[in-house]
Amino acid sequence: MAALTEQARSFLQQPFVGEVTTLRNDGSPHTTVVWVDVDTDEVIFNTAVGRAKERHLRNDPRISLIVVDPENPYRWVSVSGKAELDTTGADDEIDKLAKKYLGQDEYPWRNPEETRINVRIRPEHVEATGFDE
């Protein structure tokens, strides 16, 4: 497993959105915007069971994420590896992300008919640009 540097970890803790790419059943890429969290060397985002990202990852756990500084497009962190999906703590995680990105204590678009799920990326490759290391 590749490790995040302290600078990369600190960068990913900023409220910058990420773009995550999963693979469709036919192998073509599917990219969407996600809110990002960090847990030691794992990167986390949250979705709902049944959405495209979750379905794709159940079929093929390979994943790539890039987070770009909105003030400097030449400062970014990219993480790729395998995803692990888990519903444990997912409701709390989406609330934590809502606080980070919206300043709200609870995720405002919660749908009680959805099951939230955390996606943990175990990095196999980490690349970063724009940091003085």
C-alpha positions, 0 to 999 in steps of 0.5 A: 500500500502506498502512503500519503505524505503529511502534505497530501493528507493535509491537502485532502482535508481541505474542502476541495471536491474530488473527481473519482473514476470507476469502471463500467461493466464494459470497461469504460471509465465513469467519472463523478464529483465527490466529497473527500475525507481522509483516515490515515492513509485511506481516502474516503468518500460516501455514496448510496447503495445502488448508485453507479459508483457503488455498482461499478465498484462491486463489479471491479474495485479499481478506482482513481481519485484526483483532487485539484486545488481550485485556486491553483490547478497545478497543485493536486493529489491523485490516489489510485488503488482498490476500493472497499465498501462498508455501510458501517458508520456511513450515515455519520460520515455523510454528516461529517462531510456535510459539515466540511463542505457545507458547514451543516451538521447534517447532510441536508439531502438525506433520503430515508429510503437510501442506504449510505455507504462509505468507499475507502480507497486503499492507495496503491499509487499516490501522486502529488504536484505543486507541493514543496517537499 
